């Protein structure tokens, strides 16, 4: 659960979300991302670092250039964990211990008759 929360925290930042969206289309170098988003190179690098630490982005060096792309294996892991969590939550019924819900349950039972 902690890893999944980390995934959502990383993508909760608007700039990181924009970078992630750009990289979904294709591999890009930092200068392309800087040009597209009109932000400083240091700011883009900072956000790429966080995306990389979360495992969402991978890099490839080509001479002096570093190209970034989506780590689809890790993204698929996150998707699977999220869907499994949703399925577990949907199938788990947690009974209420307060009287307010007992009234609703009793009212529902009367309507069913």
C-alpha positions in Angstrom: 0.0 0.0 0.0 2.9 2.4 0.8 4.3 2.0 -2.7 1.0 2.7 -4.3 0.6 5.9 -2.1 4.0 7.0 -3.2 3.0 6.5 -6.9 0.0 8.8 -6.3 2.1 11.4 -4.4 4.6 11.6 -7.2 1.9 12.1 -9.9 -0.1 14.6 -7.7 2.3 17.3 -8.7 1.0 19.1 -11.9 4.5 19.5 -13.5 5.4 15.8 -12.9 2.0 14.9 -14.3 2.6 17.0 -17.4 6.1 15.4 -17.9 4.6 11.9 -17.4 2.0 12.7 -20.0 4.6 13.9 -22.5 6.6 10.8 -22.0 3.6 8.6 -22.6 3.7 9.7 -26.2 7.4 8.9 -26.8 11.0 9.1 -25.4 12.3 12.6 -24.9 15.5 14.4 -23.9 15.4 17.0 -21.2 15.8 19.9 -23.7 12.6 18.8 -25.5 10.6 18.7 -22.2 12.0 22.1 -21.3 11.0 23.6 -24.6 7.5 22.1 -24.5 6.7 23.1 -20.9 8.6 26.4 -20.9 10.2 25.6 -17.6 13.9 25.7 -16.5 16.1 22.8 -17.1 16.9 22.5 -13.4 13.2 22.3 -12.5 12.5 19.7 -15.1 15.5 17.6 -13.9 14.2 17.9 -10.3 10.8 16.5 -11.3 12.4 13.8 -13.5 14.4 12.7 -10.5 11.2 12.1 -8.5 9.6 10.3 -11.4 12.7 8.1 -11.7 12.9 7.4 -8.0 9.3 6.2 -8.1 10.3 3.9 -10.9 7.9 5.5 -13.4 10.6 6.9 -15.7 13.8 5.3 -17.0 16.7 7.0 -18.7 19.1 6.2 -21.5 22.4 8.0 -22.1 23.4 8.7 -25.7 26.7 10.7 -25.6 26.1 13.8 -23.6 22.3 13.5 -24.0 20.0 11.7 -21.6 16.7 10.4 -23.0 13.8 9.7 -20.7 10.9 7.3 -21.3 8.1 5.6 -19.3 9.0 2.5 -17.4 6.0 0.5 -18.7 6.9 -2.6 -16.5 6.7 -0.5 -13.3 3.6 1.4 -14.5 1.8 -2.0 -15.1 2.8 -3.1 -11.6 1.2 0.1 -10.2 -1.9 -0.5 -12.3 -2.3 -4.0 -11.1 -1.8 -3.1 -7.5 -4.4 -0.4 -7.8 -6.9 -2.6 -9.5 -6.4 -5.4 -6.9 -6.9 -2.8 -4.1 -10.1 -1.6 -5.7 -11.3 -5.2 -6.1 -10.5 -6.0 -2.5 -12.2 -2.8 -1.2 -15.3 -3.5 -3.3 -15.6 -7.0 -2.0 -15.0 -6.2 1.7 -18.0 -5.2 3.8 -17.1 -3.5 7.0 -20.0 -3.5 9.5 -20.9 -0.3 11.1 -20.9 -0.3 14.9 -23.0 2.8 15.3 -26.7 3.1 15.7 -27.1 5.5 12.8 -26.6 2.7 10.3 -28.9 0.3 12.2 -31.7 2.7 11.5 -30.9 2.7 7.7 -30.7 -1.1 7.7 -34.0 -1.4 9.5 -35.7 1.1 7.2 -34.4 -0.8 4.2 -35.7 -4.0 5.5 -39.2 -2.5 6.0 -39.2 -1.2 2.5 -38.3 -4.6 1.1 -41.4 -6.1 2.8 
